[in-house]
């Protein structure tokens, strides 16, 4: 099955399930209840909060909503865990509060009540990772001299089915989403050219997100294409940055070595022409380096 890429899709499947879909509010409540001992009362309303391009550049892989006096912030990682999630979450909640708190209220003398924030990241990458871990903003501080006056915690939960995290038994849609990703990776590992299509068919047959996939199968494929293209773009950018860094480092190392050789030969009273011949460089290059050395000495 050939699917034409649709660049208008910027949301991940995770975001669609927990923010955009018709049953997203029901899924959000289920997820909240799975993470808390006290379930939300019947009829609790959800306030959806949209904050753009903070956790994931140009791609929507996060969800935030207000409920029960709290702001819940959820992100998803299918690659290596980003240790800077606390910093990015700090920037995220600042933007969220801008949307929640009216401008006039920010300048009142009376205390403005704020919804309490909670931050979670769901990891379902292929590399082995712990079942659960808390990342702290204060761990990044250059000075560790006592209790920090500002801190922020992000709880990272591994939702790969093999991890059997307890939250998966409490939130069916999150569990089935993890199973969906797991099945998709199996097809991709086998080199299946129709991995998306076959994953959807198998999940429907197995009752995994069945209603959702029956209703939105083609949309899901478009979201998955956009998501995997995004992951590929990020990986390519990292590789290019690494290669560029190596190339720059080699060039800088070569120039440093050339300058050291030049200094030694100048100390012996050799002319630029003689040095250029011995170092197999142009006279112009040697003269430029000599001028630079003279300038630095002033």
N, C-alpha and C positions, 0 to 999 in steps of 0.2 A: 504494500500500500504506500503510495507516494503522497506526502502531505506538504503543501506549499507553506513556507514559513510566513507567519503573520507578525510583523514587527509591532503591531499595536498592542499585543499582549505583553504586559509588563508585570503582571501578578504571577506569583508562583501558585502551584496547586494547593500548597499549605495555606496561603492567604485566601484563596477562593473558598476553601472549606471552612475557615474560621472567621471570615470577614465579609466576603462578597455573596456567597451562595444564599439561596432562599432559607436554608436551614442553618445558616451561620450562627445566628443568635442562640439557637438550641445547642449547637456544638460548643459555643463559648461558655455557656452555663455548665455544660457537662465537663469541660476542661477545668473551669474554676473549681467545681465541686470535687474533682479528682485530686486537686492540689491542696484542699483545705478540709479540716476535720468537720467544720460546721458548714453544711450545704446552704445554698441561697434559698430564701423563702420562695414559695410558689408565686408566680406573677412578677418576679423581679425584672426590672427593665434594664436594658443594656444601652450605654452611650458609646457609640463608635467614635473613635478618635483617629484621624488620618494625619500622620506626620510623614512627610516625603523625604526620601534620599538622605537618611541619617545613618541607619544601620547598614544599609546595602546600597551602594551607589548605582543609580539608574535602574534599580530592579527592586520590586516590592517583595520582600521575603520576611516581613514582620507584621505583627498585628497588635493593636492596642485598643482597649476599651475601658470605659468606666463602669463600675458595678459595686454596689454595697459599700460606698465610701472609699473605694480603691481605684487606682489606675493599674490595669494589668498590661504588661508589655511582654510580648512573646516574639522570639526570633527563631529561625531554623537554620541549621548548618548541615550541608551535605558534604562539606570538605573538612580540612583540618580546623580545629577549634581556634577561633581568633581570641588571643589573650587580651585584646583591647576592648572586648565587649563592655566592661564596666565604664570605660571612658566614653564610648559611643552611646551607651545607655544614659549617661549623665547628660550628654548633649540632647538626646532624644526626649528625656523627661522635661528638660527646659523648654523645648518646642511645644511639648504637650501642654504644659502649664500655661504657656502663652495663649493656647486655644481655649483652655478651660476657664481661666481667671480673666474677667473683663478688665480692660485697661484702667478704668476709674477705680476699681477695687484695689489695685496694686498700690495706690497712693493714700489709702485710708489709714488712719491711725489705729483703728480697731483691727485686731488680729483677723486675717482672712483665712478661713478654714480651707485646707487642701486635701484632696483625696490622697490616701497613702499609696505610694507606688510599690509595685512588686515586679521583678525582672526575671524572666526565664528564657533560656535558650535550649531548643531541642536539637540534639545531635543525632544524625543517622548516617554518618559517613562510613566509608568502607574500612578505614584504619581502626585498629583496636583502640578503645578509649574506656575510661572508667565508667561505672554505672551512673555516678552522680558526683558533681564537684561544684564548689562555690568559688567564683572568681571575685576578687575584691579590688576596688579602685585603689585603696591604700597600699596594695602590694607594689604599685608602680611608682610610689613616691620616692624621690631620690634621697630624701632625709627621713629616717625612721627613728624619731626621737620622742616617742610617747604616743598616746592615743590620738588619732587624727581628728581634726575638727570637721572634716568632711569625708564621708565614705559612702560607698555604694556597692551592693552585692548583686551578682547575677548567678542564679542557680542554673547550672548546665545539666540537663538530663539526657541520658543516652536512650533513645527510643528504638534502637535496633531490636527486632524481635528476640534475638538470641540473648539479649541482656535481661529480659523479663523484668523490667523496672515495674514497681508496684503501680505506678500511675497508669500504665497501659491496661491494667485490669479494671480500673475505675473509669476510664474514658474510652469507650468503644471506638469512636471515630479516629482518635489518635492512634490507637492500636492498629486499626485496619489501614490507616495511612502508612504506618511503618511497614506493615506486611506488603502493601502495594509497592513501595520503594524496593523492598527486598526482592520481590518477584521480578520487578523490572531489571534489577541488576543481574539477576540470574540469566535472563534472556540476552542482555547486552554482553555478558561474559561469554556466551556461546556464539557471539557474532551474528545474532538474529537481526536481519535488516528491517524486520517489522516488529521490533521489540515492544514499542508502545502499544500497537494494535493487539498483539498476543497477550500482553500483560493485562490490558483492559478486559479481553475476552475471558482469560483465566479467572480474574478477580470476580467478574460478574457470575461466572459458573460456580465459584466457591463462596459467593455471598459476601465478598469483601468490598465494601463501599458500593454495593451492587446498584442501589437506586440512584445514587449520585452519578455513577459511571454510565448507566443506561441513559440518563437524562443529558449528560454533558460530555459524552465520549470524545467528540471531535474537538470541543473546546479544551478538554484536558490534554489532548495531543499537542495542540498549539501552545499551551502553557508549558508543557514539558520540553518542547523544542526550544522555546525562549529561555527556559531555565538552564538547560544543558549548554546552550550557546553562551549564556552568561558565564557559567562556570568555566567554559573553554576560554572565553575572552580573558577572564581573570588569570587563568593559568598561563596563557600566552604572554600577558603583560608581565607576570612575575618572571617568566623565563627570559623575556627581552630585557627587563631591568637587570637581571642577574648577569646576562651576557654583556650588556653595555657596561656594567660595573667592572667586570673582568677585563674588558678591552681597555677601559679608561685606566684601570690600575696598572695594566701592562705598559701602557704608553707613558704614564707618569713615572713608573719604575725605570723605563728606558731613559727618559730625560734626566732623572736624578743621577743615574750612572754616568751619563754623558757629561753632566756638569762636574761631577767629581773628577773624571778624567781630564776635563778641560782645566780645572784648577791646578792639578798637578803639573800639567804641561806649561801653563802660564808661569808657574813658580820657577820653572827651569829656563824662563826667558824665551820661549819659542814663539814665533810669529803666528798670526791667525792662519796664514797659508800653510805653514808647516803642520800645525795642529789639524787643519782640515784634511790634509793628505794622510796623516797617520791614523785619524779616526774615521776616515772614509765618509766624511760629511762635506757638504758644500761650504765654501768660504763664507757665503752669506749667512748660513745657519750659525757658524762659529762666531761671526761678528755680532749677530743678534744676541747670542748667549753672553758674550763678553759685555755687551752694552747693558744687558739685564743685570749681570753681576755687579757692574759699576753702580747702577742705579740703586740696587739693594744695599750697597755699602754706605750710601749717604744717609 
